[in-house]
């Protein structure tokens, strides 16, 4: 199951990067920002309201990371923290 999820997210990521590359250079950054924020802001609201808040926040950040390096660094740091937390949990549990 875990490998299937990895393959699915990997292929979805490749499609997103491919679509992103086909946008005209002048419109790439604003379109990416608009789509990323359109996912991120409702996701933040759904953290306290019913709905898939964490999923939308993650998707919004992933879209923004296509164009903005500070978001890539944020996601990279978050990924390291999650991996570290997972490895410490495995060693204690």
Secondary structure, 3 states (H helix, E strand, C coil): CHHHHHHHHHHHHHHHHHHHHHCCHHHHHHHHHHHHHHHHHHHHHCCCCCCCHHHHHHHHHHHHHCCCHHHHHHHHHHHHHHHHHHHHHHHHC
